[in-house]
């Protein structure tokens, strides 16, 4: 790691950890400083810019993209935070920052402590880069959808236990639910495109036919679960606990296929 990159990583980790401490402290009602959304939003934007430099400097140096487990987690965390940061201009996404900002710190840390053998993907294949970006966007949106489902559970619990101070720190249940379905709908469209491009245009995207692996199977199962949820929402008005269970099940399948395969290949088979 170059000196400049090391400095950026240290600054980025410090910023993420400091902001995480602030958000978690406020969530628990013990923060030393009051919430200042505009300043927090600006600071997060600065951290995202630094994170982007940390991600792109190695690519610019080597001309290849590292998609080992640690680097993939860092990139996914950045995309999720970018979606949250951008979406905050258009919708109230309060509560997500408690999960996402610490996830940013974890992603950056994992990229540095998991520099195991991996495959470097050349960035001169536009079809592959498009497929990769669409896939990462889909996974990030589904992850945010799963976090929104968890927030719905926390909001329900807070209301049932009459913990109204905590409930006021989160958007209303209906807002969380609508935002979750909007996120899942967009993610479903992107995942559909990713699966179709991987199957029907494998030669252009990967330069070879893609074998049917457990990663593909889990992705298809996840697609079926999310598709079933969206159809159930449209035809039967599914919501509440039913929607939460389907959302978390679909995301768990996606996580098993993507992260699980990387863990097995990288740590046990020493591939990727």
Backbone bond lengths (Angstrom), bond angles and torsions (degrees), N, CA, C in turn:
res aa  C-N    CA-C-N  psi(-1)  N-CA   C-N-CA  omega(-1)  CA-C   N-CA-C  phi
1 X - - - 1.459 - - 1.519 109.29 -
2 X 1.332 116.74 131.57 1.456 120.63 179.93 1.522 110.29 -71.41
3 X 1.346 114.84 163.46 1.457 119.54 -179.34 1.518 112.54 -62.16
4 X 1.339 116.76 -41.53 1.468 120.70 -179.81 1.526 110.38 -63.38
5 X 1.323 115.96 -44.61 1.462 119.94 -179.36 1.527 110.89 -64.16
6 X 1.330 117.15 -39.51 1.462 120.83 178.94 1.528 110.79 -62.19
7 X 1.328 116.47 -43.38 1.472 120.52 178.61 1.530 110.52 -62.17
8 X 1.334 116.34 -43.36 1.465 120.34 179.73 1.528 111.10 -62.87
9 X 1.333 116.51 -41.22 1.469 120.17 179.61 1.524 110.64 -63.65
10 X 1.335 117.15 -43.57 1.471 120.92 179.55 1.524 110.63 -63.14
11 X 1.338 116.84 -45.14 1.467 120.53 178.28 1.525 111.13 -62.50
12 X 1.324 115.53 -41.60 1.463 120.08 -178.27 1.526 111.11 -65.45
13 X 1.326 116.52 -46.38 1.462 119.89 178.45 1.526 111.27 -61.07
14 X 1.331 116.22 -42.60 1.466 120.24 179.51 1.523 110.63 -61.86
15 X 1.337 116.30 -43.61 1.459 120.30 179.68 1.515 112.56 -64.47
16 X 1.328 116.95 -46.92 1.466 120.63 179.17 1.530 111.27 -61.75
17 X 1.335 116.49 -44.11 1.460 119.78 -178.20 1.523 111.25 -66.73
18 X 1.333 116.98 -40.86 1.461 120.06 177.99 1.520 112.14 -63.43
19 X 1.329 116.08 -44.06 1.461 120.21 179.55 1.533 110.61 -68.26
20 X 1.323 116.53 -36.26 1.472 120.13 176.94 1.522 110.67 -62.62
21 X 1.320 115.81 -44.54 1.466 120.76 179.21 1.524 110.66 -59.72
22 X 1.331 116.61 -40.54 1.464 121.52 179.05 1.528 110.92 -64.62
23 X 1.335 116.94 -48.17 1.463 120.35 -176.91 1.529 111.82 -67.43
24 X 1.331 116.61 -43.88 1.465 119.71 -179.70 1.525 110.60 -66.25
25 X 1.332 116.19 -39.28 1.459 119.75 177.31 1.517 111.83 -61.29
26 X 1.322 116.59 -43.05 1.465 120.05 177.78 1.522 110.80 -65.64
27 X 1.333 116.54 -39.05 1.472 120.63 178.66 1.531 110.88 -59.69
28 X 1.327 115.25 -38.75 1.468 120.12 -179.15 1.520 112.45 -86.17
29 X 1.333 116.85 -4.04 1.455 120.69 178.91 1.504 114.34 79.65
30 X 1.340 118.11 21.99 1.465 121.02 -177.96 1.530 111.64 -125.54
31 X 1.328 118.24 18.83 1.462 120.93 -178.12 1.523 110.77 -69.32
32 X 1.338 115.56 142.93 1.461 120.44 179.12 1.519 112.24 -78.76
33 X 1.339 116.79 -22.62 1.459 120.47 -177.13 1.517 110.12 -121.01
34 X 1.330 117.29 147.88 1.467 119.98 177.36 1.527 110.68 -72.26
35 X 1.326 115.97 160.02 1.451 120.92 176.83 1.519 110.00 -68.67
36 X 1.333 115.62 133.39 1.465 123.12 174.20 1.524 107.04 -131.53
37 X 1.334 117.08 83.89 1.467 121.36 -171.05 1.521 114.86 -53.78
38 X 1.327 117.72 -40.33 1.467 119.11 -177.91 1.525 111.15 -65.81
39 X 1.314 117.17 -43.91 1.464 120.26 178.94 1.531 110.80 -67.87
40 X 1.324 116.55 -39.24 1.465 119.97 178.02 1.526 110.49 -62.90
41 X 1.325 116.04 -41.64 1.461 120.86 179.65 1.525 110.62 -64.42
42 X 1.329 116.54 -41.20 1.465 120.61 178.79 1.529 110.55 -64.98
43 X 1.329 116.62 -45.12 1.462 120.25 -179.31 1.524 110.92 -63.05
44 X 1.325 116.61 -40.77 1.460 119.37 178.05 1.522 110.78 -64.37
45 X 1.334 117.11 -36.48 1.462 120.31 176.22 1.519 111.97 -62.14
46 X 1.330 116.59 -40.25 1.468 120.85 177.16 1.530 110.23 -63.73
47 X 1.329 116.56 -44.23 1.464 120.31 179.15 1.526 111.32 -63.05
48 X 1.331 116.99 -37.85 1.464 120.03 177.66 1.525 111.25 -64.81
49 X 1.335 116.80 -37.10 1.464 120.19 177.62 1.530 110.79 -65.63
50 X 1.329 116.58 -42.57 1.468 120.39 177.56 1.528 110.20 -65.29
51 X 1.326 116.42 -41.70 1.468 121.02 178.26 1.527 110.44 -60.51
52 X 1.334 116.60 -40.09 1.469 120.40 177.95 1.524 110.85 -61.23
53 X 1.332 116.95 -39.73 1.465 120.02 177.91 1.525 111.15 -65.91
54 X 1.339 116.57 -40.11 1.464 120.68 178.21 1.526 110.66 -62.00
55 X 1.330 116.69 -35.31 1.461 120.75 179.95 1.524 112.80 -76.37
56 X 1.326 116.73 -36.83 1.468 120.02 -171.88 1.523 114.19 -90.82
57 X 1.316 118.92 -25.12 1.467 120.05 -178.78 1.531 112.27 -59.21
58 X 1.347 119.59 -46.21 1.473 118.36 177.13 1.523 112.95 -62.84
59 X 1.338 117.63 -34.71 1.466 120.98 178.65 1.520 110.05 -66.51
60 X 1.338 116.53 -43.28 1.460 120.40 178.98 1.524 111.33 -63.73
61 X 1.330 116.40 -33.24 1.462 120.35 -178.16 1.526 112.17 -75.50
62 X 1.348 116.65 -41.59 1.468 120.57 -173.99 1.519 113.48 -100.19
63 X 1.330 117.30 -18.26 1.458 120.30 -175.75 1.511 113.30 72.50
64 X 1.343 116.98 15.21 1.464 121.57 -178.83 1.522 109.42 -139.67
65 X 1.328 115.19 155.30 1.456 122.07 -177.40 1.523 109.72 -103.82
66 X 1.329 116.00 123.75 1.460 122.12 178.23 1.527 108.83 -86.45
67 X 1.349 116.53 117.15 1.463 120.13 178.74 1.524 111.22 -117.30
68 X 1.349 115.14 37.43 1.454 119.15 170.04 1.518 109.61 -67.23
69 X 1.332 117.36 172.80 1.460 121.34 -173.75 1.525 112.10 -57.75
70 X 1.338 117.27 -49.65 1.456 120.21 -177.89 1.514 112.83 -63.09
71 X 1.325 117.16 -45.69 1.462 121.15 -179.64 1.522 111.31 -65.93
72 X 1.343 116.60 -37.65 1.467 120.31 178.38 1.523 110.83 -64.76
73 X 1.336 117.45 -41.09 1.460 120.83 178.14 1.523 111.10 -64.09
74 X 1.320 116.95 -40.37 1.458 120.80 178.65 1.523 111.10 -63.65
75 X 1.334 116.67 -43.62 1.464 120.81 179.60 1.525 111.09 -65.94
76 X 1.328 117.39 -42.57 1.464 120.80 178.03 1.527 111.30 -62.52
77 X 1.326 116.64 -42.41 1.464 120.15 178.65 1.519 110.66 -61.84
78 X 1.335 116.91 -41.17 1.469 120.43 178.97 1.527 111.09 -63.55
79 X 1.332 117.05 -44.00 1.468 120.15 -179.94 1.525 110.37 -63.85
80 X 1.330 117.55 -42.66 1.462 120.53 179.26 1.523 111.21 -62.54
81 X 1.319 116.55 -42.90 1.462 119.91 178.40 1.523 111.42 -66.64
82 X 1.327 116.97 -37.08 1.462 120.28 178.22 1.530 110.63 -65.14
83 X 1.334 116.98 -41.36 1.465 120.66 176.69 1.528 109.99 -61.96
84 X 1.331 116.37 -44.60 1.465 120.38 178.54 1.525 111.02 -62.46
85 X 1.325 116.73 -46.16 1.463 121.49 -177.62 1.530 110.85 -62.29
86 X 1.325 116.60 -43.79 1.463 120.63 179.22 1.525 111.09 -70.47
87 X 1.334 116.23 -44.21 1.460 120.22 -178.61 1.510 113.55 -64.21
88 X 1.339 117.12 -24.15 1.462 120.54 -179.96 1.522 112.54 -64.47
89 X 1.340 116.84 -20.13 1.462 119.96 175.71 1.532 111.46 -71.08
90 X 1.321 117.05 -24.55 1.464 120.81 -170.36 1.527 113.82 -114.44
91 X 1.323 118.24 -19.60 1.464 120.64 -177.39 1.523 109.22 -147.67
92 X 1.321 115.02 155.10 1.454 120.00 176.47 1.521 108.56 -78.57
93 X 1.313 116.65 112.75 1.464 121.94 -177.12 1.523 110.72 -116.82
94 X 1.328 115.24 28.75 1.452 121.84 -178.14 1.530 110.85 -57.86
95 X 1.314 115.94 137.44 1.457 122.17 179.59 1.514 112.88 105.97
96 X 1.343 116.41 -34.30 1.463 119.30 -179.32 1.522 112.10 -65.45
97 X 1.347 116.67 -31.02 1.460 119.10 -176.71 1.526 111.77 -63.11
98 X 1.330 117.32 -25.99 1.468 120.65 179.44 1.526 110.76 -63.87
99 X 1.334 116.72 -30.63 1.465 121.58 178.51 1.527 111.82 -92.99
100 X 1.337 116.39 -41.98 1.460 120.26 -168.64 1.525 113.42 -75.05
101 X 1.330 117.71 -39.93 1.469 118.98 -178.10 1.534 111.16 -65.96
102 X 1.344 119.72 -45.80 1.473 118.04 173.16 1.525 112.58 -60.29
103 X 1.339 116.88 -34.00 1.461 119.80 177.31 1.525 110.80 -62.85
104 X 1.334 116.85 -35.23 1.461 120.06 175.79 1.518 111.47 -61.00
105 X 1.335 116.21 -43.80 1.469 120.24 178.40 1.525 110.99 -63.80
106 X 1.329 116.55 -42.16 1.469 120.64 179.53 1.524 110.53 -63.66
107 X 1.341 116.86 -42.20 1.458 120.39 179.66 1.520 112.36 -61.15
108 X 1.335 116.66 -45.45 1.467 120.69 178.92 1.522 110.30 -62.84
109 X 1.327 116.75 -42.60 1.461 120.78 -179.53 1.526 111.38 -65.10
110 X 1.334 116.73 -43.12 1.465 120.56 -179.66 1.528 111.65 -62.99
111 X 1.328 116.70 -35.41 1.462 119.78 179.20 1.523 111.58 -63.89
112 X 1.340 116.54 -26.06 1.461 120.06 -178.40 1.525 112.69 -92.60
113 X 1.332 117.77 -29.99 1.468 119.79 -175.73 1.523 112.26 -96.59
114 X 1.339 117.57 -6.29 1.464 120.51 178.22 1.527 111.14 -119.00
115 X 1.331 118.01 52.28 1.472 119.74 178.70 1.521 111.57 -83.90
116 X 1.348 116.22 50.94 1.461 120.25 -177.90 1.520 110.37 -78.10
117 X 1.334 118.57 170.04 1.465 120.10 178.41 1.522 111.35 -54.16
118 X 1.312 116.47 138.06 1.448 121.52 -175.69 1.521 109.20 -152.40
119 X 1.312 114.83 169.72 1.457 121.13 176.50 1.518 109.49 -96.39
120 X 1.326 116.36 133.57 1.460 121.47 175.16 1.519 108.72 -97.32
121 X 1.331 116.23 126.94 1.460 121.40 -179.56 1.523 109.16 -97.97
122 X 1.326 116.14 126.33 1.455 120.75 178.01 1.529 110.07 -66.77
123 X 1.326 115.75 143.19 1.466 120.43 -175.32 1.523 112.15 -97.90
124 X 1.335 117.24 16.49 1.463 120.12 -178.97 1.527 112.19 -97.76
125 X 1.342 117.33 13.56 1.463 122.34 177.41 1.525 108.69 -112.44
126 X 1.336 118.35 96.81 1.474 120.88 -176.02 1.524 112.96 -58.89
127 X 1.339 117.41 -37.48 1.467 120.20 -178.81 1.527 110.80 -63.59
128 X 1.331 116.15 -42.57 1.460 119.43 179.54 1.524 111.16 -67.44
129 X 1.323 117.41 -43.18 1.464 121.01 179.99 1.521 110.53 -61.62
130 X 1.344 117.27 -41.59 1.464 120.74 178.08 1.528 110.39 -62.84
131 X 1.326 116.40 -45.71 1.470 120.79 178.51 1.526 110.66 -59.83
132 X 1.322 116.92 -43.64 1.457 121.59 -178.76 1.526 111.30 -64.41
133 X 1.338 116.76 -45.70 1.462 120.42 -178.93 1.523 111.43 -63.97
134 X 1.329 116.65 -42.81 1.467 120.12 178.99 1.527 110.21 -62.97
135 X 1.330 116.76 -42.23 1.467 120.69 179.25 1.524 111.20 -62.77
136 X 1.326 116.64 -45.22 1.461 120.43 -179.84 1.521 111.41 -65.25
137 X 1.327 116.99 -38.69 1.464 120.22 176.51 1.524 110.74 -62.67
138 X 1.332 116.09 -43.31 1.468 119.90 179.12 1.523 110.68 -61.81
139 X 1.336 117.12 -47.53 1.462 120.56 -179.36 1.527 110.64 -62.38
140 X 1.322 116.88 -40.01 1.463 120.73 -179.61 1.523 111.12 -64.93
141 X 1.326 116.94 -42.23 1.464 120.42 179.11 1.525 111.10 -65.30
142 X 1.322 117.12 -40.58 1.464 119.23 177.94 1.527 110.94 -66.64
143 X 1.324 117.29 -35.68 1.463 120.22 176.84 1.524 110.52 -64.28
144 X 1.327 116.87 -41.97 1.462 120.38 177.06 1.525 109.99 -65.14
145 X 1.337 116.63 -39.91 1.458 119.82 176.10 1.519 111.96 -59.60
146 X 1.340 116.95 -40.01 1.465 120.89 177.84 1.528 110.93 -65.83
147 X 1.334 117.21 -39.22 1.462 120.35 177.19 1.525 110.94 -65.03
148 X 1.328 116.86 -38.25 1.466 120.18 176.53 1.530 110.50 -63.99
149 X 1.335 116.65 -37.39 1.465 120.20 176.40 1.529 110.61 -63.16
150 X 1.334 116.46 -40.43 1.467 120.30 177.51 1.523 110.42 -65.22
151 X 1.331 117.23 -40.39 1.466 120.41 176.67 1.526 110.96 -61.55
152 X 1.332 116.80 -37.74 1.464 119.79 176.82 1.526 110.82 -61.45
153 X 1.328 116.53 -41.69 1.465 120.06 177.34 1.527 111.10 -62.93
154 X 1.335 116.32 -43.10 1.464 120.26 179.14 1.520 111.35 -65.19
155 X 1.324 116.80 -39.18 1.463 120.69 178.81 1.530 110.69 -65.31
156 X 1.329 116.48 -44.03 1.469 120.38 177.20 1.526 110.99 -59.25
157 X 1.326 116.04 -45.64 1.461 120.17 -178.91 1.522 111.27 -63.91
158 X 1.340 116.50 -42.21 1.463 120.39 179.84 1.528 111.06 -62.58
159 X 1.331 116.69 -40.55 1.464 120.10 179.77 1.528 111.42 -68.66
160 X 1.330 116.85 -41.33 1.463 119.93 -179.60 1.526 111.66 -67.12
161 X 1.339 116.25 -31.62 1.465 120.13 -179.77 1.522 111.93 -92.58
162 X 1.342 115.97 6.71 1.473 122.42 178.58 1.530 112.44 59.39
163 X 1.322 115.28 33.51 1.473 120.17 175.68 1.532 107.32 -92.90
164 X 1.316 115.23 73.40 1.460 120.61 -170.76 1.529 112.65 -71.30
165 X 1.330 117.21 -26.44 1.468 119.29 177.64 1.525 110.33 -63.36
166 X 1.342 116.35 -41.38 1.461 120.25 177.49 1.522 110.54 -70.04
167 X 1.331 117.02 -40.97 1.465 120.85 -178.78 1.524 111.52 -60.85
168 X 1.324 117.14 -34.58 1.466 120.39 -178.86 1.524 112.26 -69.90
169 X 1.326 118.08 -19.11 1.467 120.79 -179.85 1.521 111.83 -79.17
170 X 1.328 116.91 -9.12 1.463 121.41 -179.54 1.521 110.12 -117.05
171 X 1.341 116.88 155.82 1.461 119.31 174.60 1.527 110.54 -63.47
172 X 1.339 117.93 159.79 1.470 120.50 176.28 1.526 111.25 -59.71
173 X 1.334 115.61 157.50 1.461 120.81 -178.16 1.521 112.31 -56.53
174 X 1.327 117.26 -41.88 1.462 120.35 -177.81 1.522 110.90 -64.16
175 X 1.329 117.02 -38.43 1.469 121.00 178.23 1.526 110.08 -65.57
176 X 1.334 116.76 -45.06 1.464 120.88 178.41 1.522 110.93 -60.63
177 X 1.332 116.22 -43.15 1.462 120.23 -178.33 1.522 111.65 -65.11
178 X 1.327 116.91 -45.92 1.469 119.73 179.30 1.520 111.37 -62.54
179 X 1.336 116.33 -41.42 1.461 120.25 178.91 1.525 110.52 -65.35
180 X 1.328 116.84 -37.63 1.462 120.68 178.49 1.524 110.93 -62.34
181 X 1.327 117.57 -45.65 1.460 119.91 -178.69 1.533 111.70 -69.32
182 X 1.325 117.82 -34.64 1.465 119.70 175.12 1.524 110.44 -63.21
183 X 1.321 115.90 -42.57 1.462 120.98 178.88 1.525 111.13 -64.68
184 X 1.326 116.41 -45.29 1.462 120.25 -179.43 1.521 111.52 -66.11
185 X 1.327 117.41 -37.64 1.463 120.27 179.09 1.514 112.00 -62.46
186 X 1.329 116.10 -44.37 1.463 119.92 178.17 1.523 110.78 -66.15
187 X 1.333 116.42 -43.29 1.460 120.12 178.24 1.515 112.25 -61.52
188 X 1.333 117.20 -36.50 1.466 121.01 179.99 1.525 111.09 -65.25
189 X 1.325 116.88 -41.76 1.470 120.52 177.76 1.530 110.10 -61.68
190 X 1.331 116.48 -44.21 1.464 120.36 -178.95 1.529 111.46 -67.97
191 X 1.336 117.24 -39.81 1.464 119.91 178.29 1.522 110.60 -65.25
192 X 1.329 117.18 -37.42 1.468 120.89 176.59 1.523 110.53 -60.23
193 X 1.326 116.13 -46.01 1.464 120.59 178.30 1.522 110.65 -62.25
194 X 1.327 116.60 -41.23 1.464 120.89 -179.34 1.525 111.19 -63.03
195 X 1.336 116.78 -45.08 1.465 120.27 -179.98 1.522 111.62 -65.81
196 X 1.330 116.86 -43.21 1.462 120.31 -179.40 1.526 111.35 -65.11
197 X 1.335 116.34 -42.59 1.466 119.28 179.94 1.517 110.88 -66.58
198 X 1.343 116.73 -35.31 1.456 119.75 179.30 1.516 113.44 -70.66
199 X 1.344 116.75 -30.54 1.465 120.72 -177.33 1.524 112.01 -87.69
200 X 1.333 116.53 -49.15 1.463 120.40 -171.24 1.529 113.88 -91.00
201 X 1.331 116.65 -18.37 1.463 118.98 -179.17 1.527 110.50 -125.56
202 X 1.344 115.15 36.22 1.463 120.15 -175.98 1.521 112.21 -60.63
203 X 1.331 116.82 -39.40 1.467 119.94 -178.18 1.520 110.77 -62.58
204 X 1.345 116.87 -42.47 1.462 120.21 -179.65 1.528 111.54 -72.46
205 X 1.357 116.08 -37.21 1.462 120.11 -175.53 1.523 111.79 -79.13
206 X 1.347 116.69 -49.42 1.462 120.89 -173.38 1.522 113.61 -107.55
207 X 1.336 116.77 -11.91 1.451 120.13 -176.59 1.512 113.26 79.78
208 X 1.345 117.53 7.65 1.463 121.90 179.71 1.524 107.95 -163.42
209 X 1.328 115.17 165.24 1.461 119.64 175.90 1.528 109.70 -69.81
210 X 1.321 116.25 142.08 1.461 120.61 -179.06 1.525 109.72 -93.84
211 X 1.338 118.39 120.76 1.465 120.16 179.35 1.527 111.08 -71.43
212 X 1.328 115.72 155.42 1.459 120.64 176.36 1.529 108.11 -77.08
213 X 1.316 116.48 105.64 1.460 122.05 -178.62 1.526 109.11 -112.06
214 X 1.344 115.39 172.82 1.464 118.48 178.06 1.522 110.93 -64.28
215 X 1.333 117.16 -27.66 1.459 120.09 176.90 1.526 110.64 -63.30
216 X 1.330 116.70 -44.28 1.465 121.11 178.19 1.522 110.35 -66.08
217 X 1.334 116.66 -41.39 1.469 120.81 -179.25 1.524 110.61 -61.61
218 X 1.335 117.16 -45.95 1.461 120.46 179.47 1.526 111.17 -64.87
219 X 1.329 117.17 -37.01 1.462 120.18 178.22 1.527 110.88 -64.05
220 X 1.331 116.81 -41.86 1.469 120.75 178.71 1.527 110.40 -66.85
221 X 1.337 117.53 -41.95 1.463 120.62 177.60 1.524 110.73 -61.24
222 X 1.332 116.04 -42.13 1.460 120.25 177.33 1.525 110.74 -62.51
223 X 1.331 116.68 -42.69 1.469 121.70 177.97 1.525 110.35 -59.23
224 X 1.332 117.33 -41.54 1.467 121.21 179.09 1.528 111.38 -65.46
225 X 1.330 116.64 -40.41 1.467 120.26 179.88 1.525 110.59 -65.03
226 X 1.337 116.44 -49.03 1.464 119.01 -179.53 1.525 111.09 -66.02
227 X 1.327 116.94 -38.48 1.457 119.77 176.08 1.516 111.62 -62.09
228 X 1.340 116.54 -42.76 1.457 120.73 177.23 1.516 112.34 -61.92
229 X 1.332 116.23 -39.70 1.464 120.46 178.09 1.525 111.39 -63.51
230 X 1.324 116.88 -45.32 1.464 120.12 -178.86 1.526 111.26 -66.24
231 X 1.334 116.91 -37.79 1.470 120.09 176.27 1.532 109.98 -66.44
232 X 1.335 116.56 -43.35 1.460 120.25 177.74 1.512 112.31 -61.54
233 X 1.313 116.45 -37.09 1.466 121.02 176.63 1.526 110.48 -64.71
234 X 1.333 116.06 -42.89 1.462 120.89 -177.12 1.524 111.97 -70.32
235 X 1.329 116.87 -43.55 1.467 120.61 -173.02 1.524 113.35 -90.01
236 X 1.327 116.46 -34.77 1.462 119.64 -172.62 1.529 113.17 -120.53
237 X 1.327 117.49 1.70 1.457 119.97 177.77 1.513 114.46 67.36
238 X 1.344 116.98 32.13 1.461 119.81 -179.59 1.520 110.84 -56.13
239 X 1.318 115.72 139.00 1.459 121.27 178.67 1.530 108.82 -160.29
240 X 1.306 115.94 -175.34 1.456 121.06 175.25 1.515 113.78 59.32
241 X 1.342 115.76 -135.72 1.461 121.53 -174.23 1.528 112.31 -62.14
242 X 1.341 117.49 -35.85 1.464 119.70 178.63 1.529 110.07 -61.36
243 X 1.332 116.66 -47.81 1.467 120.97 -179.77 1.524 111.07 -63.54
244 X 1.325 116.49 -38.92 1.468 120.42 -179.86 1.525 110.60 -63.98
245 X 1.336 116.71 -45.34 1.472 120.09 -179.08 1.527 111.34 -62.81
246 X 1.321 117.15 -44.88 1.461 120.17 179.58 1.527 110.98 -64.60
247 X 1.321 116.71 -39.89 1.467 120.30 -179.72 1.523 111.22 -63.39
248 X 1.317 116.81 -48.01 1.464 120.29 -178.45 1.526 111.56 -68.22
249 X 1.336 117.15 -34.04 1.467 120.20 176.44 1.526 111.02 -65.49
250 X 1.331 116.61 -46.62 1.463 120.68 179.17 1.511 112.03 -61.17
251 X 1.334 116.47 -41.48 1.462 119.10 -179.52 1.520 111.03 -70.17
252 X 1.339 117.37 -36.70 1.468 120.20 177.91 1.524 110.72 -61.23
253 X 1.328 117.32 -40.52 1.468 120.90 177.17 1.523 110.88 -63.81
254 X 1.329 116.03 -42.52 1.463 120.22 179.40 1.522 110.39 -64.32
255 X 1.326 115.95 -40.12 1.460 120.89 -179.71 1.524 110.92 -66.21
256 X 1.322 116.56 -41.43 1.466 120.30 177.83 1.522 111.34 -61.91
257 X 1.329 116.07 -40.58 1.458 119.67 -178.80 1.512 113.15 -70.34
258 X 1.323 117.34 -40.10 1.471 120.67 -174.04 1.528 112.12 -88.31
259 X 1.330 116.34 -60.01 1.460 120.09 -177.61 1.525 110.53 -72.94
260 X 1.348 116.44 -40.93 1.462 119.72 -178.47 1.510 112.65 -59.12
261 X 1.343 116.26 -43.09 1.464 119.37 -179.78 1.518 111.02 -65.44
262 X 1.335 117.02 -37.44 1.464 119.75 179.64 1.527 111.20 -68.24
263 X 1.334 116.83 -38.68 1.464 119.90 178.78 1.525 110.38 -62.87
264 X 1.332 116.77 -47.28 1.465 120.79 -179.09 1.523 110.93 -63.37
265 X 1.335 116.41 -48.94 1.463 119.85 -176.19 1.525 112.11 -67.69
266 X 1.342 116.57 -40.25 1.459 119.15 -173.13 1.520 112.53 -81.52
267 X 1.333 117.63 -38.43 1.456 119.69 -174.37 1.524 113.00 -93.20
268 X 1.337 116.88 -34.43 1.463 119.46 -174.29 1.523 113.22 -102.57
269 X 1.326 116.65 -36.19 1.462 119.73 -179.47 1.522 112.17 -102.78
270 X 1.355 116.26 -8.54 1.468 122.25 177.87 1.524 111.69 56.91
271 X 1.337 114.93 45.15 1.457 121.57 174.48 1.515 108.34 -121.84
272 X 1.342 115.84 172.49 1.467 125.38 -177.86 1.508 110.02 69.37
